[in-house]
Amino acid sequence: MFSIMEFISLKNVSLKSKICLLEGLGFKTDGEFVLDKNGNKVLDKYLEIPIKIDNMVILPGSTIILDDNEFSLSKYIEEYGDFA
Amino acid sequence: MGTSLEGNSNSPIEDAAKGITKGFLEWSSKAIADYINKLKNKELAFIQDEKTIKLVREIYNAGEVKFYDTYINDKELLFLAKMGITLRRLEENDEKDKLMNLRDKIYRQYDVNGLHIAQFVQNGILNRYIGILIERMTTLDKFQEDLLDLLQNIDKYVLFVEGLSRTRDMIQKAVTIVNAHNPSIFIVSGIGPAAEIVRESEDRLKEFLREYDLEKMSSGKKEILFFKKVLSF
């Protein structure tokens, strides 16, 4: 069955909820950057830059966390296809 | 200070919508578990600015991209063309910070050559170039070959004039490129402060490039000269 993906903005979500969300996905934060379970900064896979918790997007596909910008989102679509 | 909406409704999404007007959202553990489940089922994505994802998706579905998709058989060049359209949209929307930010990212990932390709698309030069190629097209294969050659060797076909260039140096550079590569179409592109330099140089360039016809794309902050080699039949 065809389904349309839902988008939820993290812009107005509290830091506490974002931390809980990250923990539920196996990540954590130092309050500024997204960290992996070993405490290393998670890098945007297309730009290789650390991802700030205030600018992260979390996308399907083995849980992809990226920096919110047109370049990375375009690369994501190239790799995984459109969101619909 | 956070505003807890936990327990206000049965739908976390409804809670989210309400929270926008009340301050920062607090999600319940159940809501987070539901979201994670949906994410894993590819039913949901967490974003920041809705405009960003909307713009990217619009571009991927635009007719212009579908056209490029058909004729540019190189994944990286095609991606740069898409970035060029994105730059153009950001410019049209007057989103200067995002525009500069994206330019910087393209430059860092693809160097000056990649940025030139994206800007070539951003400024509508590729579309006019394609128009000229079509006017002169003999076969579709040759058209595709020429298009790919242009994008792979953009600096043999286009002089991107910088705002601090001296007119004399710019003319010398144009003549050097034309003498070295003998392009059938040669473009001089001046954007922003460089537009005036290109305008000032037009007459001198015409003198040097007598084997070419001139066509212009001209506006206040853009001056683009297309020198088209005169065809002999």
Interface residues (C-beta under 8 A of the other chain):
Chain A: S3 M5 E6 F7 I8 S9 L10 K11 N12 V13 S14 L15 K16 S17 C20 L21 G24 L25 Y46 L47 N55 M56 V57 I58 L59 P60 G61 T63 D68 N69 E70 F71 L73 S74 K75 I77 E78 D82 F83
Chain B: G2 I13 A16 G19 I20 G23 F24 L25 E26 W27 S29 I32 A33 Y35 I36 K38 L39 K40 N41 K42 E43 L44 A45 F46 I47 Q48 D49 E50 T52 I53 L55 V56 R57 I59 Y60 N61 K75 F79 K82 M83 T86 L90 K98 N101 L102 K105 I106 R108 Q109
